[in-house]
Structure formats: C-alpha cells, structure tokens
Amino acid sequence: MDRQRLQHTHRSDFAHRLDTCALYFVHDSDARLGIVLGFIVLFALGLSLTTSANGDAVFAATAAYAAVLIVYISGDAVNDASKATAVAACNATMAR
C-alpha cells in the first residue's frame, strides 16, 4: 500500500473514532443531532473534494455513514463493560 493511501486510511479511521467519542460523551439529544449533522456534512464534503467519485457514489457513501451514526445515537442501552471499552478506545485515540 502506498504512503498516500495509508495516510488517508489513518485519517478516516481517526475521524470515525472522533465522531464516535463525541457522540459517546455528549448526552443532550439536540447537541447529538447537531454533531451528527456536522460530521455528515464534513464527510460528504471531504469525500467529494478528495476523491473523483460521482454524485451518486458520494450520496450512497454519505447515506451509509449517516446510518452508522444514527445507530450510535439510537439508544442508551449500554452495559458497564461496553462503556469501559468505549472509554478506553476514546482515550487511546486521543493519545495518538
């Protein structure tokens, strides 16, 4: 894998962890929806500006990304072990 692809993969992984951490630590519903909207817009802009994908591909990828974010905010039924794992993952991401 060439260096540019590796850097792009690392950035996208970091962005995904960042949005997951942001949604985990914010509990206000309106704020969470705002965060989701912001990350969806950033994702769509980033994808359209950094790739040669056509509009249909950008729309499909953005819809899939939005669906993943909605899963994160759809419920608070998380047990203590999952919370500890999520906090550890967020801390490890921010330490990079």
DSSP file (Angstrom, degrees, kcal/mol; ACC not computed):
  #  RESIDUE AA STRUCTURE BP1 BP2  ACC     N-H-->O    O-->H-N    N-H-->O    O-->H-N    TCO  KAPPA ALPHA  PHI   PSI    X-CA   Y-CA   Z-CA
    1    1 A M              0   0    0      0, 0.0     2,-0.0     0, 0.0     0, 0.0   0.000 360.0 360.0 360.0 132.7    0.0    0.0    0.0
    2    2 A D     >  -     0   0    0      1,-0.1     4,-2.0     4,-0.0     5,-0.2  -0.277 360.0-107.8 -75.9 164.8    1.5    3.4   -0.9
    3    3 A R  H  > S+     0   0    0      1,-0.2     4,-2.3     2,-0.2     5,-0.2   0.857 114.9  54.3 -61.4 -40.5    2.1    6.1    1.6
    4    4 A Q  H  > S+     0   0    0      1,-0.2     4,-2.3     2,-0.2    -1,-0.2   0.915 109.8  47.0 -64.5 -43.0   -0.8    8.4    0.5
    5    5 A R  H  > S+     0   0    0      1,-0.2     4,-2.6     2,-0.2    -1,-0.2   0.894 110.9  52.4 -64.8 -39.0   -3.4    5.6    0.8
    6    6 A L  H  X S+     0   0    0     -4,-2.0     4,-2.3     2,-0.2    -2,-0.2   0.912 110.3  47.7 -63.7 -42.0   -2.0    4.7    4.2
    7    7 A Q  H  X S+     0   0    0     -4,-2.3     4,-2.4     2,-0.2    -2,-0.2   0.900 111.9  50.3 -64.8 -40.7   -2.3    8.3    5.4
    8    8 A H  H  X S+     0   0    0     -4,-2.3     4,-2.4     2,-0.2    -2,-0.2   0.909 110.8  49.0 -64.0 -41.7   -5.8    8.6    4.0
    9    9 A T  H  X S+     0   0    0     -4,-2.6     4,-2.2     1,-0.2    -2,-0.2   0.905 111.0  50.2 -63.8 -41.5   -6.8    5.4    5.8
   10   10 A H  H  X S+     0   0    0     -4,-2.3     4,-2.3     2,-0.2    -2,-0.2   0.911 111.3  48.6 -63.9 -42.4   -5.3    6.6    9.1
   11   11 A R  H  X S+     0   0    0     -4,-2.4     4,-2.5     2,-0.2    -2,-0.2   0.907 112.0  48.1 -64.8 -41.8   -7.2   10.0    8.8
   12   12 A S  H  X S+     0   0    0     -4,-2.4     4,-2.2     2,-0.2    -1,-0.2   0.881 111.3  50.6 -68.6 -35.8  -10.5    8.3    8.1
   13   13 A D  H  X S+     0   0    0     -4,-2.2     4,-2.2     2,-0.2    -1,-0.2   0.915 111.6  48.1 -64.5 -42.9  -10.0    5.9   11.0
   14   14 A F  H  X S+     0   0    0     -4,-2.3     4,-2.4     2,-0.2    -2,-0.2   0.907 110.4  51.6 -63.8 -41.9   -9.3    8.8   13.3
   15   15 A A  H  X S+     0   0    0     -4,-2.5     4,-2.3     1,-0.2     5,-0.2   0.907 109.6  49.9 -62.3 -41.3  -12.3   10.8   12.0
   16   16 A H  H  X S+     0   0    0     -4,-2.2     4,-1.9     1,-0.2    -1,-0.2   0.910 112.3  46.7 -65.1 -40.9  -14.6    7.8   12.7
   17   17 A R  H  X S+     0   0    0     -4,-2.2     4,-2.4     2,-0.2    -1,-0.2   0.867 110.2  54.8 -67.8 -35.0  -13.2    7.4   16.2
   18   18 A L  H  X S+     0   0    0     -4,-2.4     4,-2.5     2,-0.2    -2,-0.2   0.927 109.3  45.4 -64.8 -45.4  -13.6   11.1   16.8
   19   19 A D  H  X S+     0   0    0     -4,-2.3     4,-2.2     2,-0.2    -1,-0.2   0.883 112.7  51.9 -67.8 -35.2  -17.3   11.1   15.9
   20   20 A T  H  X S+     0   0    0     -4,-1.9     4,-1.8    -5,-0.2    -2,-0.2   0.926 112.0  45.9 -64.3 -43.9  -17.9    8.0   18.0
   21   21 A C  H  X S+     0   0    0     -4,-2.4     4,-2.2     2,-0.2     5,-0.2   0.910 111.3  52.3 -65.2 -42.3  -16.2    9.6   21.0
   22   22 A A  H  X S+     0   0    0     -4,-2.5     4,-1.3     1,-0.2    -1,-0.2   0.921 112.2  45.3 -60.6 -43.6  -18.1   12.9   20.6
   23   23 A L  H  < S+     0   0    0     -4,-2.2    -1,-0.2     1,-0.2    -2,-0.2   0.811 111.2  54.5 -70.9 -28.5  -21.4   11.0   20.4
   24   24 A Y  H  < S+     0   0    0     -4,-1.8    -2,-0.2    -5,-0.2    -1,-0.2   0.910 112.9  39.8 -70.6 -41.4  -20.5    8.9   23.4
   25   25 A F  H  < S+     0   0    0     -4,-2.2     2,-0.5    -5,-0.1    -2,-0.2   0.639 101.1  78.4 -87.8 -14.7  -19.7   11.8   25.8
   26   26 A V     <  +     0   0    0     -4,-1.3     0, 0.0    -5,-0.2     0, 0.0  -0.841  50.1 174.8 -97.1 128.5  -22.5   14.2   24.7
   27   27 A H        +     0   0    0     -2,-0.5     2,-0.3     5,-0.0    -1,-0.1   0.602  45.2 102.5-109.8 -15.2  -25.8   13.3   26.3
   28   28 A D     >  -     0   0    0      1,-0.1     4,-2.4     2,-0.0     5,-0.2  -0.574  65.3-143.5 -73.3 127.6  -28.1   16.2   25.2
   29   29 A S  H  > S+     0   0    0     -2,-0.3     4,-2.3     1,-0.2     5,-0.2   0.895  98.0  48.9 -61.5 -43.6  -30.3   15.0   22.3
   30   30 A D  H  > S+     0   0    0      1,-0.2     4,-2.0     2,-0.2    -1,-0.2   0.905 112.4  48.6 -64.8 -40.3  -30.2   18.3   20.4
   31   31 A A  H  > S+     0   0    0      2,-0.2     4,-2.4     1,-0.2    -1,-0.2   0.894 110.1  51.9 -65.9 -39.2  -26.4   18.5   20.7
   32   32 A R  H  X S+     0   0    0     -4,-2.4     4,-2.5     2,-0.2    -2,-0.2   0.902 109.1  49.6 -64.9 -40.5  -26.0   14.9   19.5
   33   33 A L  H  X S+     0   0    0     -4,-2.3     4,-2.6     2,-0.2    -1,-0.2   0.894 110.8  50.7 -64.8 -38.5  -28.2   15.6   16.4
   34   34 A G  H  X S+     0   0    0     -4,-2.0     4,-2.5     2,-0.2    -2,-0.2   0.900 110.0  49.6 -63.8 -41.1  -26.1   18.7   15.7
   35   35 A I  H  X S+     0   0    0     -4,-2.4     4,-2.6     2,-0.2     5,-0.2   0.922 111.2  49.4 -63.3 -44.3  -22.9   16.7   16.0
   36   36 A V  H  X S+     0   0    0     -4,-2.5     4,-2.4     2,-0.2    -2,-0.2   0.935 111.7  48.6 -60.8 -46.5  -24.3   14.0   13.6
   37   37 A L  H  X S+     0   0    0     -4,-2.6     4,-2.4     1,-0.2    -2,-0.2   0.924 112.0  49.6 -60.6 -44.4  -25.3   16.7   11.1
   38   38 A G  H  X S+     0   0    0     -4,-2.5     4,-2.5     1,-0.2    -2,-0.2   0.923 112.2  46.2 -61.4 -45.6  -21.9   18.3   11.3
   39   39 A F  H  X S+     0   0    0     -4,-2.6     4,-2.4     2,-0.2    -1,-0.2   0.856 111.1  53.2 -68.0 -33.6  -20.0   15.1   10.8
   40   40 A I  H  X S+     0   0    0     -4,-2.4     4,-2.6    -5,-0.2    -2,-0.2   0.929 110.9  46.4 -65.3 -44.1  -22.3   14.1    7.9
   41   41 A V  H  X S+     0   0    0     -4,-2.4     4,-2.6     2,-0.2     5,-0.2   0.927 113.6  48.7 -63.4 -44.6  -21.6   17.4    6.2
   42   42 A L  H  X S+     0   0    0     -4,-2.5     4,-2.8     1,-0.2     5,-0.2   0.897 111.6  50.2 -61.8 -40.0  -17.9   17.1    6.8
   43   43 A F  H  X S+     0   0    0     -4,-2.4     4,-2.7     2,-0.2     5,-0.2   0.947 112.4  45.6 -63.3 -48.8  -17.9   13.5    5.5
   44   44 A A  H  X S+     0   0    0     -4,-2.6     4,-2.4     2,-0.2    -2,-0.2   0.913 115.9  46.1 -63.1 -43.4  -19.8   14.4    2.3
   45   45 A L  H  X S+     0   0    0     -4,-2.6     4,-2.3     2,-0.2     5,-0.2   0.934 114.0  48.4 -64.4 -45.9  -17.6   17.5    1.6
   46   46 A G  H  X S+     0   0    0     -4,-2.8     4,-1.8    -5,-0.2    -2,-0.2   0.906 113.4  47.4 -60.9 -42.1  -14.4   15.5    2.3
   47   47 A L  H  X S+     0   0    0     -4,-2.7     4,-1.1    -5,-0.2     6,-0.4   0.915 114.5  45.2 -67.2 -42.8  -15.4   12.7    0.1
   48   48 A S  H  < S+     0   0    0     -4,-2.4    -1,-0.2    -5,-0.2    -2,-0.2   0.824 117.8  43.8 -72.8 -29.6  -16.5   15.0   -2.8
   49   49 A L  H  < S+     0   0    0     -4,-2.3    -1,-0.2    -5,-0.2    -2,-0.2   0.756 119.3  39.3 -86.0 -24.8  -13.3   17.2   -2.6
   50   50 A T  H  < S+     0   0    0     -4,-1.8     2,-0.3    -5,-0.2    -2,-0.2   0.485 113.2  49.8-107.1  -3.0  -10.7   14.4   -2.1
   51   51 A T  S  < S-     0   0    0     -4,-1.1     0, 0.0    -5,-0.1     0, 0.0  -0.819  73.3-126.9-127.8 170.3  -12.0   11.7   -4.5
   52   52 A S        +     0   0    0     -2,-0.3    -4,-0.1     2,-0.0     2,-0.1   0.087  61.4 139.2-100.5  22.1  -13.1   11.5   -8.1
   53   53 A A        -     0   0    0     -6,-0.4    -2,-0.1     1,-0.1     2,-0.0  -0.358  52.1-121.3 -68.1 144.6  -16.4    9.8   -7.1
   54   54 A N     >  -     0   0    0      1,-0.1     4,-2.2    -2,-0.1     3,-0.2  -0.263  33.1 -94.3 -78.8 174.3  -19.5   10.9   -8.9
   55   55 A G  H  > S+     0   0    0      1,-0.2     4,-2.5     2,-0.2     5,-0.2   0.843 123.1  54.9 -60.0 -37.4  -22.5   12.4   -7.1
   56   56 A D  H  > S+     0   0    0      2,-0.2     4,-2.4     1,-0.2    -1,-0.2   0.907 109.7  46.6 -64.3 -41.3  -24.3    9.0   -6.8
   57   57 A A  H  > S+     0   0    0     -3,-0.2     4,-2.5     2,-0.2     5,-0.2   0.898 112.5  49.6 -68.4 -40.5  -21.4    7.4   -5.1
   58   58 A V  H  X S+     0   0    0     -4,-2.2     4,-2.4     2,-0.2    -2,-0.2   0.918 112.3  48.8 -63.4 -43.1  -20.9   10.3   -2.7
   59   59 A F  H  X S+     0   0    0     -4,-2.5     4,-2.4    -5,-0.2    -2,-0.2   0.924 112.4  47.6 -62.4 -45.2  -24.6   10.2   -1.9
   60   60 A A  H  X S+     0   0    0     -4,-2.4     4,-2.1     2,-0.2    -2,-0.2   0.917 114.1  46.1 -64.5 -43.7  -24.6    6.4   -1.3
   61   61 A A  H  X S+     0   0    0     -4,-2.5     4,-2.4     1,-0.2    -1,-0.2   0.897 113.1  49.8 -66.4 -39.4  -21.5    6.6    0.9
   62   62 A T  H  X S+     0   0    0     -4,-2.4     4,-2.6    -5,-0.2    -2,-0.2   0.884 109.4  51.6 -67.1 -38.2  -22.9    9.5    2.9
   63   63 A A  H  X S+     0   0    0     -4,-2.4     4,-2.1     2,-0.2    -1,-0.2   0.906 111.1  47.8 -64.1 -41.2  -26.2    7.7    3.4
   64   64 A A  H  X S+     0   0    0     -4,-2.1     4,-1.8     2,-0.2    -2,-0.2   0.913 112.4  49.0 -65.2 -42.0  -24.3    4.7    4.8
   65   65 A Y  H  X S+     0   0    0     -4,-2.4     4,-2.2     1,-0.2    -2,-0.2   0.912 110.4  51.1 -63.1 -43.0  -22.2    6.8    7.0
   66   66 A A  H  X S+     0   0    0     -4,-2.6     4,-2.3     1,-0.2    -1,-0.2   0.888 107.1  54.0 -62.1 -39.1  -25.3    8.6    8.3
   67   67 A A  H  X S+     0   0    0     -4,-2.1     4,-1.6     1,-0.2    -1,-0.2   0.894 107.4  50.6 -62.8 -39.4  -26.9    5.3    9.1
   68   68 A V  H  X S+     0   0    0     -4,-1.8     4,-1.4     1,-0.2    -2,-0.2   0.926 110.8  48.5 -64.6 -43.7  -23.9    4.2   11.2
   69   69 A L  H  X S+     0   0    0     -4,-2.2     4,-1.4     1,-0.2    -2,-0.2   0.879 107.3  55.5 -64.7 -36.5  -24.0    7.5   13.2
   70   70 A I  H  X S+     0   0    0     -4,-2.3     4,-1.0     1,-0.2    -1,-0.2   0.868 102.3  57.2 -64.2 -35.4  -27.8    7.1   13.8
   71   71 A V  H  < S+     0   0    0     -4,-1.6     3,-0.5     1,-0.2     4,-0.4   0.898 104.3  53.6 -60.4 -39.4  -27.1    3.6   15.3
   72   72 A Y  H  < S+     0   0    0     -4,-1.4     3,-0.3     1,-0.2    -1,-0.2   0.851 116.6  36.0 -64.9 -34.0  -24.8    5.3   17.8
   73   73 A I  H  < S+     0   0    0     -4,-1.4    -1,-0.2     1,-0.2    -2,-0.2   0.474  94.8  88.6 -98.3  -0.7  -27.4    7.8   18.9
   74   74 A S  S  < S+     0   0    0     -4,-1.0     2,-0.3    -3,-0.5    -1,-0.2   0.715  96.6   8.4 -74.4 -19.6  -30.4    5.5   18.7
   75   75 A G        -     0   0    0     -4,-0.4    -1,-0.1    -3,-0.3     0, 0.0  -0.999  44.5-149.5-159.4 157.1  -30.2    4.1   22.2
   76   76 A D        +     0   0    0     -2,-0.3     2,-2.1    -3,-0.1    -1,-0.0   0.087  57.5 125.0-111.9  20.1  -28.5    4.3   25.5
   77   77 A A        +     0   0    0      2,-0.0     2,-0.4     0, 0.0    -1,-0.0  -0.523  34.7 140.8 -83.3  76.2  -28.8    0.6   26.4
   78   78 A V        -     0   0    0     -2,-2.1     2,-0.1     4,-0.0    -2,-0.0  -0.970  43.8-137.7-121.5 130.8  -25.1    0.1   27.0
   79   79 A N     >  -     0   0    0     -2,-0.4     4,-2.0     1,-0.1     3,-0.1  -0.326  30.7-101.7 -82.0 171.4  -23.8   -2.1   29.8
   80   80 A D  H  > S+     0   0    0      1,-0.2     4,-2.3     2,-0.2     5,-0.2   0.839 119.8  55.2 -63.8 -35.7  -20.8   -1.2   32.0
   81   81 A A  H  > S+     0   0    0      1,-0.2     4,-2.0     2,-0.2    -1,-0.2   0.909 108.9  47.9 -65.2 -40.8  -18.4   -3.4   30.2
   82   82 A S  H  > S+     0   0    0      2,-0.2     4,-2.5     1,-0.2    -2,-0.2   0.886 110.4  52.3 -66.3 -38.3  -19.2   -1.7   26.9
   83   83 A K  H  X S+     0   0    0     -4,-2.0     4,-2.5     2,-0.2    -2,-0.2   0.922 109.2  49.3 -63.3 -43.1  -18.8    1.7   28.5
   84   84 A A  H  X S+     0   0    0     -4,-2.3     4,-2.1     1,-0.2    -1,-0.2   0.895 112.1  48.8 -63.3 -39.7  -15.4    0.8   29.8
   85   85 A T  H  X S+     0   0    0     -4,-2.0     4,-2.3     2,-0.2    -2,-0.2   0.911 111.8  48.8 -65.9 -42.4  -14.3   -0.4   26.4
   86   86 A A  H  X S+     0   0    0     -4,-2.5     4,-2.4     2,-0.2    -2,-0.2   0.903 111.4  49.1 -65.3 -41.4  -15.6    2.7   24.7
   87   87 A V  H  X S+     0   0    0     -4,-2.5     4,-2.5     2,-0.2    -1,-0.2   0.909 111.5  49.5 -64.6 -41.8  -13.9    5.0   27.1
   88   88 A A  H  X S+     0   0    0     -4,-2.1     4,-2.3     2,-0.2    -2,-0.2   0.903 111.4  49.0 -63.5 -41.4  -10.6    3.1   26.7
   89   89 A A  H  X S+     0   0    0     -4,-2.3     4,-2.1     2,-0.2    -2,-0.2   0.905 112.1  48.6 -65.5 -41.4  -10.9    3.3   22.9
   90   90 A C  H  X S+     0   0    0     -4,-2.4     4,-2.4     2,-0.2    -2,-0.2   0.914 112.0  48.8 -64.6 -42.8  -11.6    7.0   23.1
   91   91 A N  H  X S+     0   0    0     -4,-2.5     4,-1.2     1,-0.2    -2,-0.2   0.897 111.2  49.7 -64.3 -40.0   -8.6    7.6   25.4
   92   92 A A  H  X S+     0   0    0     -4,-2.3     4,-0.5     1,-0.2    -1,-0.2   0.882 111.0  50.2 -66.9 -36.9   -6.3    5.6   23.1
   93   93 A T  H >< S+     0   0    0     -4,-2.1     3,-1.1     1,-0.2    -2,-0.2   0.920 110.5  48.1 -66.1 -44.1   -7.4    7.5   20.1
   94   94 A M  H 3< S+     0   0    0     -4,-2.4    -1,-0.2     1,-0.2    -2,-0.2   0.730 104.6  61.6 -71.3 -20.5   -6.9   10.9   21.7
   95   95 A A  H 3<        0   0    0     -4,-1.2    -1,-0.2     1,-0.2    -2,-0.2   0.644 360.0 360.0 -78.9 -14.2   -3.4    9.8   22.9
   96   96 A R    <<        0   0    0     -3,-1.1    -1,-0.2    -4,-0.5    -2,-0.1   0.493 360.0 360.0 -66.3 360.0   -2.2    9.3   19.3
